[in-house]
Amino acid sequence: MTTWYSRHPDLRLTAVDGEGVVLHLGSRRYFSVNETGVTILEALASPQTLIDLTARVAAEYDVTAAAAERSVREFLDRCVDAHLVRAEER
């Protein structure tokens, strides 16, 4: 099985000067994310796998695949814990 990630339907994202402001409508909580976080959350408008997201971050920010995977995994874990992102096994 593969884990697919997608944005929570209550998530709203606004990018401003390379950073993002995230609002979870259900909990009424605000979050701020850096440029990489904006890239990941924008990609999650449609379901993506860790491999998909890692490739996108590695290509866009010229980092190694290992560094990209570590960053993406940590970001996704925090977002899943905050109910900003959903993880589904398929």
Backbone as numpy.savetxt, mean C-alpha at the origin, in Angstrom:
# Nx Ny Nz CAx CAy CAz Cx Cy Cz
-1.47 -21.13 -2.40 -2.30 -19.94 -2.40 -1.43 -18.69 -2.40
-2.00 -17.64 -2.94 -1.31 -16.35 -3.01 -2.15 -15.31 -2.28
-1.49 -14.41 -1.59 -2.18 -13.32 -0.92 -2.34 -12.16 -1.89
-3.57 -11.69 -2.01 -3.89 -10.52 -2.82 -4.28 -9.39 -1.88
-3.75 -8.21 -2.16 -4.01 -7.04 -1.33 -4.85 -6.04 -2.11
-5.75 -5.35 -1.39 -6.55 -4.30 -2.00 -6.87 -3.25 -0.94
-7.14 -2.05 -1.41 -7.50 -0.98 -0.47 -8.86 -1.27 0.15
-9.00 -0.90 1.39 -10.29 -1.00 2.06 -11.24 -0.03 1.37
-12.50 -0.42 1.16 -13.43 0.48 0.46 -13.67 1.82 1.17
-13.41 1.88 2.47 -13.59 3.14 3.21 -12.35 4.03 3.16
-11.31 3.63 2.44 -10.07 4.39 2.39 -10.18 5.50 1.34
-9.73 6.68 1.71 -9.62 7.80 0.78 -8.18 8.28 0.84
-7.59 8.51 -0.33 -6.19 8.88 -0.44 -6.06 10.17 -1.22
-5.27 11.10 -0.69 -4.96 12.34 -1.39 -3.45 12.51 -1.37
-2.87 12.68 -2.56 -1.43 12.89 -2.67 -1.15 14.39 -2.75
-0.18 14.85 -1.94 0.19 16.25 -1.90 1.71 16.34 -1.80
2.34 16.90 -2.82 3.79 17.13 -2.81 4.59 15.88 -2.43
4.27 14.76 -3.04 5.05 13.55 -2.81 4.69 12.78 -1.56
3.75 13.28 -0.79 3.29 12.57 0.39 1.79 12.36 0.27
1.26 11.54 1.14 -0.16 11.27 1.05 -0.85 11.40 2.39
-2.12 11.77 2.31 -2.98 11.79 3.48 -4.05 10.74 3.22
-4.21 9.86 4.19 -5.16 8.76 4.06 -6.22 8.93 5.14
-7.46 8.78 4.73 -8.58 8.85 5.66 -9.33 7.54 5.59
-9.56 6.94 6.73 -10.42 5.77 6.82 -11.77 6.27 7.29
-12.74 6.27 6.38 -14.05 6.85 6.68 -14.76 6.14 7.83
-14.62 4.83 7.90 -15.30 4.07 8.95 -14.82 4.40 10.34
-13.51 4.52 10.50 -12.96 4.80 11.83 -12.69 6.29 12.05
-12.79 7.08 10.96 -12.51 8.51 11.02 -11.10 8.81 11.48
-10.19 7.95 11.10 -8.78 8.13 11.45 -8.02 8.60 10.23
-7.06 9.51 10.46 -6.18 10.01 9.41 -4.80 9.39 9.56
-4.15 9.18 8.43 -2.80 8.66 8.41 -2.01 9.46 7.39
-0.72 9.57 7.59 0.13 10.17 6.56 1.07 9.08 6.05
1.35 9.13 4.76 2.25 8.16 4.13 3.24 8.91 3.27
4.41 8.30 3.08 5.43 8.91 2.24 5.13 8.59 0.76
6.01 9.03 -0.11 5.83 8.85 -1.54 5.69 7.39 -1.94
6.47 6.53 -1.33 6.38 5.10 -1.62 5.03 4.54 -1.19
4.55 4.98 -0.03 3.24 4.56 0.44 2.13 4.99 -0.51
2.24 6.20 -1.05 1.26 6.67 -2.03 1.28 5.77 -3.26
2.47 5.44 -3.73 2.61 4.56 -4.90 1.93 3.22 -4.65
2.16 2.64 -3.49 1.57 1.34 -3.16 0.05 1.45 -3.05
-0.43 2.44 -2.32 -1.87 2.58 -2.14 -2.58 2.90 -3.45
-1.96 3.68 -4.31 -2.56 3.94 -5.62 -2.64 2.65 -6.44
-1.60 1.83 -6.37 -1.60 0.55 -7.09 -2.70 -0.37 -6.58
-3.02 -0.25 -5.31 -4.01 -1.13 -4.70 -5.45 -0.73 -5.00
-5.65 0.18 -5.93 -7.00 0.48 -6.41 -7.60 -0.77 -7.04
-6.73 -1.66 -7.52 -7.13 -2.99 -7.98 -6.26 -3.99 -7.23
-6.76 -5.19 -6.98 -5.99 -6.18 -6.20 -4.61 -6.47 -6.81
-3.62 -6.58 -5.94 -2.24 -6.82 -6.32 -1.63 -7.85 -5.37
-0.61 -8.53 -5.85 0.15 -9.43 -4.99 1.40 -8.72 -4.49
2.05 -9.31 -3.52 3.32 -8.77 -3.03 4.33 -8.69 -4.17
4.35 -9.69 -5.02 5.29 -9.70 -6.15 5.01 -8.52 -7.08
3.73 -8.27 -7.39 3.37 -7.15 -8.26 3.83 -5.82 -7.65
3.55 -5.63 -6.39 3.89 -4.38 -5.72 5.39 -4.20 -5.58
6.09 -5.29 -5.29 7.54 -5.23 -5.17 8.17 -4.82 -6.49
7.72 -5.40 -7.58 8.25 -5.06 -8.90 8.01 -3.59 -9.22
6.84 -3.10 -8.89 6.51 -1.69 -9.17 7.41 -0.75 -8.38
7.58 -1.03 -7.09 8.41 -0.17 -6.24 9.87 -0.25 -6.67
10.36 -1.45 -6.97 11.76 -1.60 -7.40 12.03 -0.83 -8.68
11.10 -0.87 -9.61 11.28 -0.16 -10.89 11.17 1.35 -10.72
10.22 1.79 -9.93 9.97 3.23 -9.80 11.03 3.94 -8.97
11.60 3.25 -7.97 12.53 3.92 -7.05 13.96 3.42 -7.17
14.23 2.59 -8.17 15.59 2.13 -8.43 16.26 1.56 -7.17
15.58 0.62 -6.55 16.12 -0.10 -5.39 16.16 -1.59 -5.74
16.89 -2.34 -4.97 16.96 -3.78 -5.23 15.63 -4.43 -4.95
15.42 -5.57 -5.54 14.18 -6.32 -5.31 14.04 -6.68 -3.83
15.15 -7.04 -3.19 15.12 -7.42 -1.78 14.71 -6.23 -0.90
15.27 -5.06 -1.17 14.93 -3.87 -0.40 13.48 -3.47 -0.64
13.04 -3.55 -1.90 11.66 -3.21 -2.23 10.70 -4.16 -1.53
10.99 -5.45 -1.56 10.10 -6.42 -0.92 10.00 -6.18 0.58
11.11 -5.90 1.21 11.11 -5.65 2.65 10.25 -4.42 2.97
10.43 -3.35 2.22 9.66 -2.13 2.46 8.17 -2.34 2.19
7.86 -2.99 1.09 6.45 -3.22 0.74 5.79 -4.11 1.78
6.48 -5.18 2.18 5.91 -6.10 3.17 5.63 -5.38 4.49
6.58 -4.57 4.96 6.40 -3.84 6.21 5.23 -2.86 6.10
5.15 -2.16 4.98 4.06 -1.20 4.77 2.71 -1.91 4.74
2.63 -3.01 4.00 1.38 -3.76 3.92 0.95 -4.29 5.29
1.90 -4.80 6.05 1.58 -5.31 7.39 0.96 -4.21 8.26
1.56 -3.01 8.21 1.02 -1.89 9.00 -0.36 -1.48 8.50
-0.53 -1.47 7.18 -1.82 -1.08 6.61 -2.91 -2.10 6.90
-2.58 -3.37 6.87 -3.56 -4.41 7.21 -3.96 -4.27 8.68
-2.98 -4.04 9.56 -3.28 -3.86 10.98 -4.17 -2.66 11.24
-4.03 -1.60 10.43 -4.82 -0.38 10.59 -6.13 -0.44 9.80
-6.38 -1.56 9.14 -7.60 -1.77 8.35 -7.71 -0.83 7.15
-6.54 -0.43 6.62 -6.51 0.38 5.40 -6.45 -0.51 4.16
-5.88 -1.68 4.34 -5.69 -2.63 3.25 -6.25 -3.98 3.68
-6.85 -4.66 2.73 -7.35 -6.02 2.99 -6.43 -7.03 2.33
-6.26 -8.17 2.98 -5.46 -9.27 2.46 -6.39 -10.46 2.28
-6.36 -11.06 1.09 -7.23 -12.19 0.78 -6.40 -13.30 0.14
-6.55 -14.50 0.67 -5.86 -15.65 0.10 -6.68 -16.21 -1.05
-6.05 -16.40 -2.18 -6.71 -16.99 -3.36 -5.90 -18.14 -3.89
